[in-house]
Amino acid sequence: MTEARPLVLMVEDDEHDVVATRRAWRRERIPNPLRIVADGETCLDYLYQRPPFDAASAPRPGIVLLDLHLPRMDGLEVLRALRADPAFQFLPVVMLTSSRAEQDRLRSYTCGASAFITKPVGFDNFAAAVKAISEFWNLAYPGGDSNEPD
């Protein structure tokens, strides 16, 4: 019997990046289930299982891949909300963004990001980055419940 892999929740509004991520997931044979939501408010609705989500449709992720620049609520606002809530303060959140600004990186870490990764240019580079993220977090949190400290 194989152990279930933790779900990855990606928060991304750029359709090109969504398509590239799904393609990379298939090509790299990433075993983790992937769910994608398009903005920060929907991310919080998903995590708190507010309508239209519920426990069946919104299982708790093992990691969140969070874009910085999102409609309705940006990535830093989402990150601050998660870190302010004891239920999500240890949930790994990786900022996966096109921003190369040092200020964005520093603000992300100040707000509690687990990592800050600039999206590489070109599909092959992007797929390799997605695979590296998956491999690292599956090694760091093999049981899938990364929400509580030891």
C-alpha positions in Angstrom: 0.0 0.0 0.0 1.4 3.4 -1.0 1.1 6.4 1.3 -1.1 9.2 0.1 0.9 12.3 -0.9 0.0 15.7 0.5 -2.1 17.9 -1.7 -0.5 20.9 -3.3 -2.7 24.1 -3.4 -1.6 26.5 -6.0 -2.9 30.1 -6.0 -2.3 31.5 -9.5 -4.3 33.8 -11.7 -2.2 33.6 -14.9 -3.8 31.0 -17.2 -0.5 30.4 -19.0 1.2 29.6 -15.7 -1.7 27.3 -14.7 -1.4 25.4 -18.0 2.4 25.2 -17.6 2.1 23.9 -14.1 -0.4 21.2 -15.1 1.8 20.2 -18.0 4.9 20.1 -15.7 3.0 18.0 -13.2 2.2 15.4 -15.8 5.6 15.5 -17.5 7.6 15.2 -14.2 5.1 12.6 -12.9 4.7 14.5 -9.6 2.6 12.2 -7.4 1.0 14.9 -5.3 -2.6 15.9 -6.1 -2.7 19.5 -7.4 -5.6 22.0 -6.8 -5.5 25.4 -8.3 -7.5 28.5 -7.3 -7.2 31.9 -9.1 -7.1 34.5 -6.3 -6.3 35.1 -2.7 -9.9 35.3 -1.5 -10.7 32.0 -3.1 -7.6 30.5 -1.5 -8.8 31.5 2.0 -12.3 30.2 1.1 -10.7 26.9 0.2 -8.6 26.7 3.3 -11.4 27.6 5.6 -13.9 25.4 3.7 -16.3 28.3 3.1 -18.9 28.0 0.3 -18.6 26.8 -2.4 -16.0 24.6 -0.7 -16.5 22.0 2.0 -14.5 19.2 3.7 -15.1 16.9 0.7 -14.1 19.3 -2.0 -11.3 21.1 -0.2 -9.0 18.7 1.6 -6.3 20.4 3.6 -3.1 20.9 1.6 0.4 20.0 2.7 1.8 23.0 0.9 0.6 26.2 -0.7 2.3 27.6 -3.8 1.3 31.3 -3.7 1.7 33.9 -6.4 2.5 37.4 -5.1 0.4 39.5 -7.5 -3.2 38.2 -7.4 -6.6 39.9 -8.0 -8.9 40.6 -5.1 -6.3 39.9 -2.4 -2.6 39.7 -3.1 -0.2 37.0 -1.9 1.2 38.9 1.0 -2.3 39.6 2.4 -3.1 35.8 2.1 0.3 35.0 3.8 -0.4 37.4 6.7 -3.8 36.0 7.2 -2.4 32.4 7.3 0.4 33.3 9.7 -2.0 35.1 12.0 -4.2 32.0 12.4 -2.8 29.2 14.7 -4.5 26.6 12.4 -2.3 27.6 9.5 0.8 29.2 11.0 3.0 26.2 10.2 1.5 25.4 6.8 4.4 25.6 4.3 3.8 28.5 1.9 6.1 28.9 -1.0 5.9 32.2 -2.9 6.1 31.2 -6.5 6.2 34.5 -8.5 7.5 36.2 -11.5 8.8 39.1 -9.3 12.5 39.5 -9.2 12.3 42.4 -6.8 14.5 42.1 -3.7 11.8 44.1 -1.8 9.2 41.4 -2.6 11.5 38.6 -1.5 12.2 40.4 1.8 8.6 41.2 2.5 7.6 37.6 1.8 10.0 36.3 4.3 9.1 38.9 6.8 5.5 37.9 6.5 6.4 34.2 7.1 7.0 32.6 3.7 8.7 29.2 3.8 10.5 30.0 0.6 10.5 32.5 -2.3 11.1 31.2 -5.8 11.1 33.3 -8.9 9.4 31.5 -11.8 12.1 30.6 -14.3 11.8 31.6 -17.9 11.0 28.7 -20.4 8.9 25.6 -19.8 11.8 23.2 -19.3 13.2 25.5 -16.5 9.8 26.0 -15.0 9.1 22.2 -15.0 12.5 21.6 -13.4 11.7 24.2 -10.7 8.3 22.6 -10.0 9.8 19.2 -9.7 12.5 20.5 -7.3 9.8 22.1 -5.1 7.9 18.8 -5.1 10.9 16.7 -4.3 12.1 19.0 -1.5 8.7 19.2 0.3 8.1 15.5 0.0 11.4 14.9 1.6 10.9 17.5 4.3 7.3 16.4 5.1 7.0 12.8 4.1 3.9 12.1 6.2 2.0 14.9 4.6 1.0 16.7 7.9 3.3 19.6 7.8 1.0 21.9 9.8 2.3 21.1 13.3 5.8 21.3 14.7 7.4 18.2 16.2 
